[in-house]
Amino acid sequence: MSTVIFSLRARTEGDSLMIPLVKRTRDPHDGMWALPGGWLREDEGLEDAASRTLAETTALAPTWLEQLYAFGDVERAPTRVVSIVYWALLRSDHVEAQRAADGAPDNVEWFDVDDLPALAFDHNAIVEYAVWRLRNKVGYSRIAAGLLPDEFTLAELRSVYETVLGSRLDPSNFRRLLEGSEALVPTDSFRTGNHRPAQLFRYNAGPDLSTRGPIA
């Protein structure tokens, strides 16, 4: 059982799509970075196991969690191991608070998805597949909500899409695509700063992140 958990983290050059990795402390692959994970208990379901192993190895609790794929190549581990992999999203404003919790492990570091080291087992291939799924799904679903605070500006939403997709979007075209969407609800609040106030939006109540979204 492993989980690829994505979040947007601020870096000097701007936000990056990143994942936490855990440094292994035993063989096989002692000292290598790997996806957080662990063994399935006899008395728990798959999603419960994914949430538990993620919490135990990283102290993180995702905003959104979904089964990704089953990986079972014969040579993926020294013994025959089939891994059920989940992928998850975590709001950036939740990361530091969760990492500061008592007992949070110290063998965890965040890495840019486009600049990963060589990982243990077949975890590089797993991450590559998860990134591909995320970048495809963000275009037709509300999945970006899993990376955003409850209320956000259209510029912040566009920035999430740009960071996930790794490409720039035209602000005017993006706004036009949102105008006919029922996924977003304008609020009465505005964000103020150095520029003119920007209206805050939210996703409509109880969104299924897999349903059609604002740029479908």
TORDRENPA-645460 format. One record per atom (N, C-alpha, C): residue number from 0; x, y, z. Coordinates in Angstrom, 2 decimals, always signed. Layout:
N
{NUM; {X; Y; Z}},
...
//
This chain:
216
{0; {+0.85; -1.18; +0.00}},
{0; {+0.00; +0.00; +0.00}},
{0; {+0.89; +1.24; +0.00}},
{1; {+0.75; +2.08; -1.03}},
{1; {+1.51; +3.32; -1.13}},
{1; {+0.58; +4.44; -1.56}},
{2; {+0.99; +5.68; -1.30}},
{2; {+0.18; +6.83; -1.68}},
{2; {+1.06; +7.92; -2.28}},
{3; {+0.62; +8.47; -3.41}},
{3; {+1.24; +9.64; -4.01}},
{3; {+0.39; +10.84; -3.60}},
{4; {+0.91; +11.69; -2.74}},
{4; {+0.11; +12.83; -2.25}},
{4; {+0.70; +14.13; -2.79}},
{5; {-0.11; +14.84; -3.55}},
{5; {+0.32; +16.08; -4.19}},
{5; {-0.09; +17.29; -3.37}},
{6; {+0.77; +18.31; -3.40}},
{6; {+0.42; +19.62; -2.86}},
{6; {+1.20; +20.66; -3.65}},
{7; {+0.75; +21.91; -3.55}},
{7; {+1.47; +23.01; -4.15}},
{7; {+2.31; +23.67; -3.08}},
{8; {+3.60; +23.77; -3.29}},
{8; {+4.50; +24.35; -2.31}},
{8; {+5.19; +25.55; -2.92}},
{9; {+5.31; +26.61; -2.12}},
{9; {+5.95; +27.84; -2.60}},
{9; {+7.46; +27.65; -2.66}},
{10; {+8.04; +28.07; -3.78}},
{10; {+9.49; +28.06; -3.96}},
{10; {+9.92; +29.43; -4.48}},
{11; {+11.21; +29.65; -4.51}},
{11; {+11.72; +30.96; -4.94}},
{11; {+11.22; +31.35; -6.31}},
{12; {+11.16; +30.38; -7.21}},
{12; {+10.75; +30.66; -8.59}},
{12; {+9.24; +30.57; -8.78}},
{13; {+8.48; +30.33; -7.72}},
{13; {+7.03; +30.23; -7.81}},
{13; {+6.54; +28.90; -7.25}},
{14; {+5.22; +28.71; -7.28}},
{14; {+4.65; +27.47; -6.77}},
{14; {+5.06; +26.28; -7.62}},
{15; {+5.23; +25.13; -6.97}},
{15; {+5.57; +23.89; -7.67}},
{15; {+4.65; +22.78; -7.20}},
{16; {+4.37; +21.86; -8.11}},
{16; {+3.63; +20.66; -7.76}},
{16; {+4.62; +19.67; -7.14}},
{17; {+4.39; +19.31; -5.88}},
{17; {+5.38; +18.53; -5.14}},
{17; {+4.73; +17.36; -4.42}},
{18; {+5.54; +16.38; -4.07}},
{18; {+5.09; +15.22; -3.30}},
{18; {+6.07; +14.97; -2.15}},
{19; {+5.58; +14.43; -1.02}},
{19; {+6.50; +14.04; +0.05}},
{19; {+7.02; +12.62; -0.18}},
{20; {+8.29; +12.44; +0.08}},
{20; {+8.91; +11.13; +0.01}},
{20; {+9.54; +10.79; +1.36}},
{21; {+9.64; +9.50; +1.62}},
{21; {+10.16; +8.99; +2.89}},
{21; {+11.47; +8.28; +2.65}},
{22; {+12.49; +8.60; +3.43}},
{22; {+13.78; +7.91; +3.28}},
{22; {+13.71; +6.57; +4.01}},
{23; {+13.96; +5.49; +3.28}},
{23; {+13.87; +4.16; +3.86}},
{23; {+15.01; +3.91; +4.86}},
{24; {+14.68; +3.19; +5.91}},
{24; {+15.65; +2.92; +6.97}},
{24; {+15.96; +1.43; +7.10}},
{25; {+15.57; +0.65; +6.09}},
{25; {+15.87; -0.78; +6.12}},
{25; {+15.92; -1.30; +4.68}},
{26; {+16.53; -2.48; +4.52}},
{26; {+16.57; -3.14; +3.22}},
{26; {+15.20; -3.74; +2.90}},
{27; {+14.87; -3.88; +1.63}},
{27; {+15.69; -3.48; +0.48}},
{27; {+15.65; -1.97; +0.26}},
{28; {+16.65; -1.47; -0.43}},
{28; {+16.77; -0.05; -0.79}},
{28; {+16.95; +0.85; +0.43}},
{29; {+17.69; +0.38; +1.42}},
{29; {+17.98; +1.20; +2.60}},
{29; {+18.64; +2.51; +2.18}},
{30; {+18.12; +3.64; +2.70}},
{30; {+18.68; +4.94; +2.41}},
{30; {+18.12; +5.61; +1.18}},
{31; {+17.29; +4.92; +0.40}},
{31; {+16.69; +5.52; -0.79}},
{31; {+15.35; +6.17; -0.44}},
{32; {+14.95; +7.12; -1.26}},
{32; {+13.65; +7.75; -1.10}},
{32; {+12.56; +6.87; -1.70}},
{33; {+11.40; +6.90; -1.07}},
{33; {+10.29; +6.06; -1.52}},
{33; {+8.97; +6.76; -1.20}},
{34; {+7.92; +6.29; -1.83}},
{34; {+6.58; +6.79; -1.52}},
{34; {+6.18; +6.34; -0.12}},
{35; {+5.41; +7.16; +0.60}},
{35; {+4.90; +6.72; +1.90}},
{35; {+3.95; +5.55; +1.73}},
{36; {+4.03; +4.61; +2.65}},
{36; {+3.14; +3.45; +2.55}},
{36; {+3.38; +2.47; +3.68}},
{37; {+2.76; +1.32; +3.58}},
{37; {+2.87; +0.29; +4.59}},
{37; {+1.99; -0.89; +4.22}},
{38; {+1.87; -1.82; +5.15}},
{38; {+1.13; -3.05; +4.90}},
{38; {-0.34; -2.89; +5.25}},
{39; {-1.17; -3.63; +4.53}},
{39; {-2.61; -3.67; +4.78}},
{39; {-2.89; -4.60; +5.96}},
{40; {-3.65; -4.12; +6.92}},
{40; {-4.04; -4.96; +8.05}},
{40; {-5.24; -5.84; +7.67}},
{41; {-5.38; -6.93; +8.39}},
{41; {-6.46; -7.86; +8.08}},
{41; {-7.84; -7.28; +8.36}},
{42; {-7.90; -6.29; +9.26}},
{42; {-9.21; -5.80; +9.71}},
{42; {-9.56; -4.42; +9.14}},
{43; {-8.92; -3.98; +8.05}},
{43; {-9.21; -2.66; +7.53}},
{43; {-9.41; -2.68; +6.02}},
{44; {-10.18; -1.70; +5.54}},
{44; {-10.38; -1.56; +4.12}},
{44; {-9.21; -0.85; +3.48}},
{45; {-9.20; -0.83; +2.14}},
{45; {-8.08; -0.26; +1.42}},
{45; {-7.92; +1.23; +1.68}},
{46; {-9.02; +1.99; +1.60}},
{46; {-8.92; +3.43; +1.80}},
{46; {-8.50; +3.77; +3.23}},
{47; {-9.01; +3.01; +4.20}},
{47; {-8.59; +3.22; +5.60}},
{47; {-7.09; +2.96; +5.74}},
{48; {-6.61; +1.92; +5.07}},
{48; {-5.19; +1.59; +5.15}},
{48; {-4.35; +2.69; +4.51}},
{49; {-4.82; +3.23; +3.38}},
{49; {-4.08; +4.30; +2.73}},
{49; {-3.99; +5.52; +3.63}},
{50; {-5.09; +5.88; +4.27}},
{50; {-5.09; +7.04; +5.18}},
{50; {-4.19; +6.78; +6.38}},
{51; {-4.26; +5.58; +6.95}},
{51; {-3.46; +5.26; +8.13}},
{51; {-1.97; +5.27; +7.82}},
{52; {-1.56; +4.57; +6.76}},
{52; {-0.13; +4.49; +6.44}},
{52; {+0.43; +5.86; +6.08}},
{53; {-0.38; +6.69; +5.44}},
{53; {+0.07; +8.04; +5.11}},
{53; {+0.28; +8.85; +6.38}},
{54; {-0.65; +8.74; +7.33}},
{54; {-0.51; +9.46; +8.59}},
{54; {+0.69; +8.97; +9.38}},
{55; {+0.91; +7.65; +9.40}},
{55; {+2.01; +7.09; +10.18}},
{55; {+3.38; +7.47; +9.61}},
{56; {+3.48; +7.55; +8.30}},
{56; {+4.79; +7.79; +7.68}},
{56; {+5.09; +9.26; +7.43}},
{57; {+4.04; +10.10; +7.33}},
{57; {+4.27; +11.50; +7.00}},
{57; {+3.56; +12.48; +7.92}},
{58; {+2.62; +12.01; +8.74}},
{58; {+1.78; +12.86; +9.60}},
{58; {+0.84; +13.75; +8.78}},
{59; {+0.53; +13.34; +7.55}},
{59; {-0.33; +14.13; +6.69}},
{59; {-1.70; +13.47; +6.54}},
{60; {-2.74; +14.30; +6.48}},
{60; {-4.11; +13.83; +6.25}},
{60; {-4.63; +14.54; +5.00}},
{61; {-4.90; +13.83; +3.92}},
{61; {-5.21; +14.46; +2.65}},
{61; {-6.57; +15.15; +2.61}},
{62; {-6.69; +16.11; +1.71}},
{62; {-7.96; +16.76; +1.42}},
{62; {-8.84; +15.84; +0.60}},
{63; {-8.23; +15.05; -0.25}},
{63; {-8.93; +14.17; -1.19}},
{63; {-8.08; +12.93; -1.41}},
{64; {-8.75; +11.76; -1.55}},
{64; {-8.04; +10.49; -1.66}},
{64; {-8.81; +9.58; -2.61}},
{65; {-8.08; +8.94; -3.54}},
{65; {-8.73; +8.05; -4.50}},
{65; {-7.75; +6.96; -4.90}},
{66; {-8.28; +5.76; -5.17}},
{66; {-7.43; +4.67; -5.61}},
{66; {-6.90; +4.96; -7.01}},
{67; {-5.62; +4.74; -7.19}},
{67; {-4.96; +5.04; -8.46}},
{67; {-4.86; +3.82; -9.35}},
{68; {-4.22; +2.76; -8.87}},
{68; {-3.93; +1.61; -9.72}},
{68; {-3.32; +0.51; -8.85}},
{69; {-3.31; -0.70; -9.38}},
{69; {-2.60; -1.81; -8.74}},
{69; {-1.33; -2.10; -9.54}},
{70; {-0.19; -2.12; -8.86}},
{70; {+1.09; -2.36; -9.51}},
{70; {+1.62; -3.71; -9.05}},
{71; {+1.88; -4.60; -10.02}},
{71; {+2.27; -5.95; -9.64}},
{71; {+3.26; -6.62; -10.56}},
{72; {+4.14; -5.82; -11.19}},
{72; {+5.17; -6.44; -12.03}},
{72; {+5.99; -7.44; -11.21}},
{73; {+6.34; -8.53; -11.85}},
{73; {+7.02; -9.61; -11.13}},
{73; {+8.31; -9.13; -10.48}},
{74; {+9.05; -8.23; -11.12}},
{74; {+10.37; -7.83; -10.63}},
{74; {+10.34; -6.52; -9.86}},
{75; {+9.17; -6.07; -9.40}},
{75; {+9.10; -4.78; -8.72}},
{75; {+9.66; -4.83; -7.30}},
{76; {+9.82; -6.01; -6.72}},
{76; {+10.35; -6.16; -5.36}},
{76; {+11.05; -7.51; -5.27}},
{77; {+11.97; -7.67; -4.30}},
{77; {+12.69; -8.94; -4.16}},
{77; {+11.76; -10.14; -3.96}},
{78; {+10.63; -9.92; -3.27}},
{78; {+9.62; -10.96; -3.14}},
{78; {+8.38; -10.53; -3.90}},
{79; {+7.47; -11.44; -4.17}},
{79; {+6.28; -11.13; -4.97}},
{79; {+5.35; -10.22; -4.18}},
{80; {+5.27; -8.97; -4.58}},
{80; {+4.45; -7.99; -3.88}},
{80; {+3.59; -7.23; -4.88}},
{81; {+2.29; -7.23; -4.64}},
{81; {+1.36; -6.40; -5.40}},
{81; {+0.97; -5.22; -4.52}},
{82; {+1.10; -4.02; -5.06}},
{82; {+0.82; -2.82; -4.27}},
{82; {-0.40; -2.10; -4.82}},
{83; {-1.38; -1.84; -3.93}},
{83; {-2.52; -1.01; -4.26}},
{83; {-2.11; +0.43; -3.95}},
{84; {-2.08; +1.27; -4.96}},
{84; {-1.59; +2.65; -4.80}},
{84; {-2.76; +3.63; -4.85}},
{85; {-2.75; +4.56; -3.92}},
{85; {-3.72; +5.65; -3.89}},
{85; {-3.00; +6.94; -4.28}},
{86; {-3.79; +7.90; -4.75}},
{86; {-3.25; +9.23; -4.94}},
{86; {-4.12; +10.20; -4.18}},
{87; {-3.52; +11.29; -3.73}},
{87; {-4.19; +12.19; -2.81}},
{87; {-3.77; +13.62; -3.08}},
{88; {-4.60; +14.55; -2.60}},
{88; {-4.31; +15.97; -2.68}},
{88; {-4.34; +16.56; -1.29}},
{89; {-3.53; +17.58; -1.06}},
{89; {-3.49; +18.25; +0.24}},
{89; {-3.35; +19.74; +0.02}},
{90; {-4.26; +20.51; +0.62}},
{90; {-4.18; +21.96; +0.54}},
{90; {-2.86; +22.45; +1.10}},
{91; {-2.25; +23.40; +0.39}},
{91; {-0.95; +23.90; +0.83}},
{91; {-1.02; +24.57; +2.19}},
{92; {-2.19; +25.18; +2.52}},
{92; {-2.29; +25.85; +3.81}},
{92; {-2.46; +24.87; +4.96}},
{93; {-2.58; +23.58; +4.67}},
{93; {-2.68; +22.57; +5.72}},
{93; {-1.36; +21.84; +5.97}},
{94; {-0.43; +21.94; +5.02}},
{94; {+0.78; +21.12; +5.09}},
{94; {+1.60; +21.43; +6.35}},
{95; {+1.95; +22.69; +6.56}},
{95; {+2.86; +23.03; +7.64}},
{95; {+2.24; +22.75; +9.01}},
{96; {+0.93; +22.99; +9.14}},
{96; {+0.26; +22.71; +10.42}},
{96; {+0.31; +21.23; +10.74}},
{97; {+0.11; +20.39; +9.72}},
{97; {+0.15; +18.95; +9.96}},
{97; {+1.57; +18.47; +10.24}},
{98; {+2.55; +19.04; +9.53}},
{98; {+3.92; +18.63; +9.73}},
{98; {+4.46; +19.07; +11.09}},
{99; {+3.85; +20.11; +11.68}},
{99; {+4.30; +20.60; +12.98}},
{99; {+3.71; +19.81; +14.14}},
{100; {+2.84; +18.87; +13.86}},
{100; {+2.19; +18.10; +14.92}},
{100; {+3.22; +17.26; +15.68}},
{101; {+2.94; +17.05; +16.95}},
{101; {+3.82; +16.23; +17.78}},
{101; {+3.97; +14.83; +17.17}},
{102; {+5.19; +14.35; +17.14}},
{102; {+5.44; +13.00; +16.64}},
{102; {+5.57; +12.90; +15.13}},
{103; {+5.55; +14.01; +14.42}},
{103; {+5.70; +13.96; +12.96}},
{103; {+7.08; +13.42; +12.61}},
{104; {+7.18; +12.47; +11.69}},
{104; {+8.49; +11.88; +11.36}},
{104; {+9.42; +12.89; +10.72}},
{105; {+10.72; +12.71; +10.93}},
{105; {+11.71; +13.66; +10.40}},
{105; {+12.44; +13.13; +9.17}},
{106; {+12.06; +11.96; +8.67}},
{106; {+12.71; +11.41; +7.48}},
{106; {+11.86; +11.64; +6.23}},
{107; {+11.13; +12.76; +6.21}},
{107; {+10.24; +13.10; +5.10}},
{107; {+10.71; +14.40; +4.47}},
{108; {+10.80; +14.44; +3.15}},
{108; {+11.12; +15.66; +2.42}},
{108; {+10.21; +15.78; +1.21}},
{109; {+9.98; +17.04; +0.79}},
{109; {+9.15; +17.31; -0.38}},
{109; {+10.02; +17.47; -1.61}},
{110; {+9.55; +16.92; -2.75}},
{110; {+10.28; +16.96; -4.00}},
{110; {+9.36; +17.41; -5.13}},
{111; {+9.92; +18.21; -6.04}},
{111; {+9.20; +18.60; -7.25}},
{111; {+8.95; +17.35; -8.10}},
{112; {+7.72; +17.21; -8.61}},
{112; {+7.39; +16.01; -9.37}},
{112; {+8.21; +15.90; -10.65}},
{113; {+8.73; +17.02; -11.14}},
{113; {+9.53; +17.01; -12.37}},
{113; {+11.03; +16.94; -12.09}},
{114; {+11.40; +16.74; -10.83}},
{114; {+12.82; +16.69; -10.48}},
{114; {+13.03; +15.70; -9.33}},
{115; {+12.66; +14.46; -9.58}},
{115; {+12.74; +13.43; -8.54}},
{115; {+14.07; +12.69; -8.60}},
{116; {+14.58; +12.24; -7.45}},
{116; {+15.75; +11.35; -7.45}},
{116; {+15.33; +9.95; -7.89}},
{117; {+16.30; +9.07; -8.00}},
{117; {+15.98; +7.66; -8.25}},
{117; {+15.32; +7.10; -6.99}},
{118; {+14.12; +6.53; -7.14}},
{118; {+13.36; +6.05; -6.00}},
{118; {+13.44; +4.55; -5.87}},
{119; {+13.10; +4.06; -4.69}},
{119; {+13.09; +2.63; -4.42}},
{119; {+12.00; +1.94; -5.25}},
{120; {+12.21; +0.65; -5.48}},
{120; {+11.25; -0.19; -6.19}},
{120; {+10.89; +0.44; -7.55}},
{121; {+9.60; +0.45; -7.89}},
{121; {+9.15; +1.05; -9.14}},
{121; {+8.45; +2.38; -8.89}},
{122; {+8.83; +3.08; -7.83}},
{122; {+8.09; +4.26; -7.41}},
{122; {+8.23; +5.43; -8.38}},
{123; {+9.32; +5.52; -9.14}},
{123; {+9.40; +6.56; -10.17}},
{123; {+8.30; +6.38; -11.22}},
{124; {+8.08; +5.14; -11.63}},
{124; {+7.03; +4.86; -12.62}},
{124; {+5.65; +5.13; -12.04}},
{125; {+5.47; +4.83; -10.76}},
{125; {+4.18; +5.09; -10.11}},
{125; {+3.89; +6.58; -10.07}},
{126; {+4.89; +7.37; -9.68}},
{126; {+4.70; +8.83; -9.63}},
{126; {+4.41; +9.37; -11.03}},
{127; {+5.14; +8.89; -12.01}},
{127; {+4.92; +9.35; -13.39}},
{127; {+3.48; +9.10; -13.82}},
{128; {+2.96; +7.94; -13.48}},
{128; {+1.57; +7.61; -13.85}},
{128; {+0.59; +8.50; -13.08}},
{129; {+0.85; +8.73; -11.80}},
{129; {-0.03; +9.58; -10.98}},
{129; {-0.06; +11.01; -11.50}},
{130; {+1.10; +11.55; -11.89}},
{130; {+1.16; +12.90; -12.44}},
{130; {+0.36; +12.97; -13.74}},
{131; {+0.51; +11.97; -14.58}},
{131; {-0.25; +11.92; -15.84}},
{131; {-1.75; +11.92; -15.56}},
{132; {-2.19; +11.12; -14.59}},
{132; {-3.62; +11.07; -14.24}},
{132; {-4.10; +12.42; -13.73}},
{133; {-3.32; +13.05; -12.87}},
{133; {-3.72; +14.34; -12.31}},
{133; {-3.83; +15.39; -13.41}},
{134; {-2.84; +15.46; -14.27}},
{134; {-2.85; +16.49; -15.32}},
{134; {-3.97; +16.27; -16.33}},
{135; {-4.38; +15.03; -16.54}},
{135; {-5.52; +14.78; -17.40}},
{135; {-6.83; +15.10; -16.69}},
{136; {-6.93; +14.73; -15.43}},
{136; {-8.18; +14.89; -14.71}},
{136; {-8.49; +16.34; -14.37}},
{137; {-7.48; +17.17; -14.21}},
{137; {-7.71; +18.56; -13.83}},
{137; {-8.46; +19.31; -14.92}},
{138; {-8.41; +18.81; -16.16}},
{138; {-9.07; +19.49; -17.26}},
{138; {-10.56; +19.23; -17.35}},
{139; {-11.05; +18.17; -16.69}},
{139; {-12.48; +17.86; -16.83}},
{139; {-13.19; +17.65; -15.49}},
{140; {-12.55; +17.98; -14.38}},
{140; {-13.17; +17.75; -13.08}},
{140; {-12.89; +18.92; -12.15}},
{141; {-13.43; +18.83; -10.95}},
{141; {-13.22; +19.87; -9.95}},
{141; {-12.05; +19.54; -9.02}},
{142; {-11.17; +18.70; -9.47}},
{142; {-10.12; +18.19; -8.61}},
{142; {-9.21; +19.28; -8.06}},
{143; {-9.14; +20.43; -8.75}},
{143; {-8.33; +21.54; -8.24}},
{143; {-8.78; +21.99; -6.87}},
{144; {-10.05; +21.71; -6.52}},
{144; {-10.56; +22.09; -5.20}},
{144; {-9.76; +21.45; -4.07}},
{145; {-9.17; +20.30; -4.34}},
{145; {-8.39; +19.62; -3.31}},
{145; {-7.07; +20.30; -3.01}},
{146; {-6.69; +21.29; -3.82}},
{146; {-5.44; +22.01; -3.62}},
{146; {-5.65; +23.45; -3.19}},
{147; {-6.93; +23.84; -3.02}},
{147; {-7.27; +25.23; -2.74}},
{147; {-7.88; +25.39; -1.36}},
{148; {-7.76; +26.57; -0.76}},
{148; {-8.53; +26.86; +0.46}},
{148; {-10.01; +26.94; +0.12}},
{149; {-10.85; +27.10; +1.13}},
{149; {-12.30; +27.11; +0.90}},
{149; {-12.72; +28.23; -0.03}},
{150; {-12.08; +29.40; +0.07}},
{150; {-12.39; +30.53; -0.78}},
{150; {-11.12; +30.99; -1.49}},
{151; {-11.25; +31.42; -2.74}},
{151; {-10.09; +31.73; -3.55}},
{151; {-10.48; +32.69; -4.66}},
{152; {-9.50; +33.39; -5.18}},
{152; {-9.73; +34.28; -6.31}},
{152; {-9.59; +33.48; -7.61}},
{153; {-10.08; +34.05; -8.70}},
{153; {-9.94; +33.39; -9.99}},
{153; {-8.47; +33.30; -10.39}},
{154; {-7.68; +34.30; -10.00}},
{154; {-6.24; +34.26; -10.30}},
{154; {-5.57; +33.10; -9.56}},
{155; {-5.99; +32.86; -8.32}},
{155; {-5.42; +31.75; -7.55}},
{155; {-5.83; +30.41; -8.15}},
{156; {-7.09; +30.32; -8.61}},
{156; {-7.54; +29.09; -9.26}},
{156; {-6.76; +28.85; -10.55}},
{157; {-6.58; +29.90; -11.34}},
{157; {-5.82; +29.76; -12.58}},
{157; {-4.38; +29.35; -12.28}},
{158; {-3.80; +29.88; -11.22}},
{158; {-2.44; +29.52; -10.85}},
{158; {-2.32; +28.03; -10.52}},
{159; {-3.35; +27.48; -9.87}},
{159; {-3.35; +26.04; -9.57}},
{159; {-3.33; +25.24; -10.87}},
{160; {-4.20; +25.61; -11.79}},
{160; {-4.24; +24.90; -13.07}},
{160; {-2.90; +25.01; -13.79}},
{161; {-2.31; +26.19; -13.79}},
{161; {-1.03; +26.38; -14.49}},
{161; {+0.07; +25.55; -13.85}},
{162; {+0.09; +25.50; -12.52}},
{162; {+1.14; +24.74; -11.84}},
{162; {+0.98; +23.25; -12.09}},
{163; {-0.24; +22.75; -12.04}},
{163; {-0.48; +21.33; -12.28}},
{163; {-0.16; +20.96; -13.72}},
{164; {-0.62; +21.77; -14.66}},
{164; {-0.44; +21.47; -16.08}},
{164; {+0.97; +21.78; -16.57}},
{165; {+1.67; +22.66; -15.84}},
{165; {+3.01; +23.04; -16.26}},
{165; {+3.02; +23.94; -17.47}},
{166; {+1.95; +24.72; -17.66}},
{166; {+1.88; +25.63; -18.80}},
{166; {+1.02; +26.83; -18.44}},
{167; {+1.22; +27.94; -19.16}},
{167; {+0.49; +29.16; -18.90}},
{167; {-0.88; +29.11; -19.56}},
{168; {-1.88; +29.73; -18.90}},
{168; {-3.22; +29.85; -19.45}},
{168; {-3.54; +31.33; -19.65}},
{169; {-4.20; +31.65; -20.73}},
{169; {-4.57; +33.04; -20.97}},
{169; {-5.62; +33.47; -19.96}},
{170; {-5.36; +34.52; -19.18}},
{170; {-6.30; +34.94; -18.13}},
{170; {-7.70; +35.25; -18.66}},
{171; {-7.79; +35.92; -19.79}},
{171; {-9.10; +36.29; -20.34}},
{171; {-9.89; +35.06; -20.78}},
{172; {-9.22; +34.15; -21.47}},
{172; {-9.89; +32.92; -21.90}},
{172; {-10.33; +32.08; -20.70}},
{173; {-9.47; +32.03; -19.69}},
{173; {-9.80; +31.26; -18.49}},
{173; {-11.05; +31.83; -17.82}},
{174; {-11.12; +33.13; -17.70}},
{174; {-12.29; +33.78; -17.08}},
{174; {-13.55; +33.49; -17.89}},
{175; {-13.45; +33.55; -19.22}},
{175; {-14.62; +33.29; -20.05}},
{175; {-15.12; +31.87; -19.89}},
{176; {-14.20; +30.92; -19.75}},
{176; {-14.59; +29.54; -19.55}},
{176; {-15.33; +29.35; -18.23}},
{177; {-15.00; +30.18; -17.24}},
{177; {-15.63; +30.06; -15.93}},
{177; {-17.00; +30.70; -15.87}},
{178; {-17.26; +31.65; -16.77}},
{178; {-18.49; +32.43; -16.66}},
{178; {-19.75; +31.57; -16.75}},
{179; {-19.73; +30.51; -17.55}},
{179; {-20.91; +29.68; -17.67}},
{179; {-20.90; +28.46; -16.77}},
{180; {-19.94; +28.38; -15.87}},
{180; {-19.81; +27.21; -15.00}},
{180; {-20.71; +27.31; -13.79}},
{181; {-21.32; +26.19; -13.42}},
{181; {-22.12; +26.12; -12.20}},
{181; {-21.29; +25.58; -11.04}},
{182; {-20.04; +25.26; -11.30}},
{182; {-19.19; +24.68; -10.26}},
{182; {-18.74; +25.72; -9.25}},
{183; {-18.58; +26.99; -9.70}},
{183; {-18.08; +28.05; -8.84}},
{183; {-19.20; +28.97; -8.40}},
{184; {-19.12; +29.39; -7.13}},
{184; {-20.11; +30.28; -6.56}},
{184; {-19.39; +31.54; -6.07}},
{185; {-19.78; +32.73; -6.56}},
{185; {-19.15; +33.96; -6.05}},
{185; {-19.59; +34.24; -4.62}},
{186; {-18.69; +34.75; -3.81}},
{186; {-19.02; +35.13; -2.43}},
{186; {-19.11; +36.65; -2.34}},
{187; {-19.46; +37.13; -1.18}},
{187; {-19.53; +38.57; -0.95}},
{187; {-18.20; +39.13; -0.44}},
{188; {-17.17; +38.27; -0.39}},
{188; {-15.88; +38.68; +0.16}},
{188; {-14.90; +39.03; -0.95}},
{189; {-13.93; +39.88; -0.60}},
{189; {-12.91; +40.29; -1.55}},
{189; {-11.55; +40.20; -0.88}},
{190; {-10.52; +39.90; -1.69}},
{190; {-9.16; +39.91; -1.17}},
{190; {-8.52; +41.22; -1.58}},
{191; {-7.98; +41.92; -0.60}},
{191; {-7.35; +43.21; -0.86}},
{191; {-5.84; +43.07; -0.80}},
{192; {-5.17; +43.98; -1.46}},
{192; {-3.70; +43.95; -1.47}},
{192; {-3.18; +45.15; -2.23}},
{193; {-2.08; +44.94; -2.96}},
{193; {-1.48; +46.03; -3.71}},
{193; {-2.28; +46.40; -4.95}},
{194; {-3.13; +45.47; -5.40}},
{194; {-3.93; +45.72; -6.59}},
{194; {-5.39; +45.92; -6.17}},
{195; {-6.26; +46.10; -7.16}},
{195; {-7.66; +46.31; -6.83}},
{195; {-8.22; +45.05; -6.19}},
{196; {-9.23; +45.19; -5.32}},
{196; {-9.79; +44.02; -4.63}},
{196; {-10.26; +42.96; -5.61}},
{197; {-10.00; +41.71; -5.26}},
{197; {-10.39; +40.58; -6.11}},
{197; {-11.47; +39.77; -5.40}},
{198; {-12.55; +39.49; -6.10}},
{198; {-13.66; +38.75; -5.50}},
{198; {-13.24; +37.31; -5.21}},
{199; {-13.74; +36.79; -4.10}},
{199; {-13.48; +35.42; -3.71}},
{199; {-14.62; +34.51; -4.18}},
{200; {-14.25; +33.31; -4.58}},
{200; {-15.20; +32.31; -5.03}},
{200; {-15.03; +31.05; -4.18}},
{201; {-15.99; +30.16; -4.28}},
{201; {-15.89; +28.85; -3.66}},
{201; {-16.55; +27.85; -4.60}},
{202; {-16.20; +26.58; -4.44}},
{202; {-16.91; +25.55; -5.17}},
{202; {-18.27; +25.34; -4.53}},
{203; {-19.27; +25.00; -5.34}},
{203; {-20.60; +24.83; -4.77}},
{203; {-20.62; +23.68; -3.78}},
{204; {-21.66; +23.64; -2.96}},
{204; {-21.68; +22.78; -1.76}},
{204; {-21.42; +21.32; -2.11}},
{205; {-20.55; +20.72; -1.29}},
{205; {-20.31; +19.28; -1.37}},
{205; {-19.89; +18.77; -2.73}},
{206; {-18.89; +19.37; -3.36}},
{206; {-18.54; +18.92; -4.70}},
{206; {-17.91; +17.53; -4.70}},
{207; {-18.30; +16.73; -5.67}},
{207; {-17.57; +15.50; -5.95}},
{207; {-16.42; +15.91; -6.85}},
{208; {-15.21; +15.77; -6.39}},
{208; {-14.07; +16.28; -7.15}},
{208; {-13.87; +15.58; -8.47}},
{209; {-14.56; +14.46; -8.67}},
{209; {-14.43; +13.74; -9.93}},
{209; {-15.43; +14.21; -10.97}},
{210; {-16.39; +15.06; -10.58}},
{210; {-17.40; +15.51; -11.55}},
{210; {-16.85; +16.64; -12.38}},
{211; {-17.62; +17.03; -13.38}},
{211; {-17.16; +18.03; -14.32}},
{211; {-16.92; +19.37; -13.64}},
{212; {-15.86; +20.01; -14.07}},
{212; {-15.42; +21.21; -13.38}},
{212; {-15.46; +22.45; -14.25}},
{213; {-14.81; +23.51; -13.81}},
{213; {-14.96; +24.81; -14.43}},
{213; {-14.34; +24.95; -15.81}},
{214; {-13.41; +24.10; -16.18}},
{214; {-12.84; +24.24; -17.52}},
{214; {-13.07; +22.98; -18.33}},
{215; {-14.16; +22.26; -18.01}},
{215; {-14.47; +21.05; -18.78}},
{215; {-14.94; +21.43; -20.18}},
//
